[in-house]
Amino acid sequence: AQSVSQHNHHVILSEAASLELGCNYSYGGTVNLFWYVQYPGQHLQLLLKYFSGDPLVKGIKGFEAEFIKSKFSFNLRKPSVQWSDTAEYFCAVNQAGTALIFGKGTTLSVSS
Amino acid sequence: SQTIHQWPATLVQPVGSPLSLECTVEGTSNPNLYWYRQAAGRGLQLLFYSVGIGQISSEVPQNLSASRPQDRQFILSSKKLLLSDSGFYLCAWRTQGATEAFFGQGTRLTVV
């Protein structure tokens, strides 16, 4: 069955620390990959996405993610986190014409 | 511009009572519509999706049902709520043929 795995349930960092959140998927064929973020009290919003081309994609607020096809991975990174990055992060995958399938999410807590 | 409305924002219902959550989309026509549930520790689970009026696909067999009486209206229902129906319900839409989905504000349902 198709699935998306996020390795970290809860990550706690200090401001200025580097961040990497893992995401692996089990799909055959061509996939579209997404990272969504949900800030406290706000709705789910798109952080970045990969459809094709350069496997290193840059999103909003200094986030980036790298698609490594051989590892079925799409890890999210940020060199230096801020307190305002405290949120829940979801990796999602779909194929053409299908619904998004999400991972279980990672809660990021950043202390100032 | 396109907008998505979901209501109510919070709901507390007794076990055995009925449920109706409504989602409407503005500014687009013939969207794909989705209901997701976010339960504690389980991430975002796809419940139903619809590609057109009256067309509903169920991803997870359970106590819930969905209907699409109009092009831009998607309703999540239950005849008798269970405690396990508690969670955060999100409606989403996507333009047919596009890959990015947009989410509503969500409904926090607590069954007591």
Chai-1 contact restraints between the chains, C-beta under 6 A:
chainA,res_idxA,chainB,res_idxB,connection_type,confidence,min_distance_angstrom,max_distance_angstrom,comment,restraint_id
A,N32,B,T99,contact,1.0,0.0,6.0,A-B,restraint_1
A,H43,B,F103,contact,1.0,0.0,6.0,A-B,restraint_2
A,H43,B,Q105,contact,1.0,0.0,6.0,A-B,restraint_3
A,L44,B,F103,contact,1.0,0.0,6.0,A-B,restraint_4
A,A99,B,Y34,contact,1.0,0.0,6.0,A-B,restraint_5
A,A99,B,L46,contact,1.0,0.0,6.0,A-B,restraint_6
A,A99,B,Y49,contact,1.0,0.0,6.0,A-B,restraint_7
A,L100,B,A101,contact,1.0,0.0,6.0,A-B,restraint_8
A,F102,B,G43,contact,1.0,0.0,6.0,A-B,restraint_9
A,F102,B,L44,contact,1.0,0.0,6.0,A-B,restraint_10
A,G103,B,G43,contact,1.0,0.0,6.0,A-B,restraint_11
A,K104,B,G43,contact,1.0,0.0,6.0,A-B,restraint_12
A,G105,B,G43,contact,1.0,0.0,6.0,A-B,restraint_13
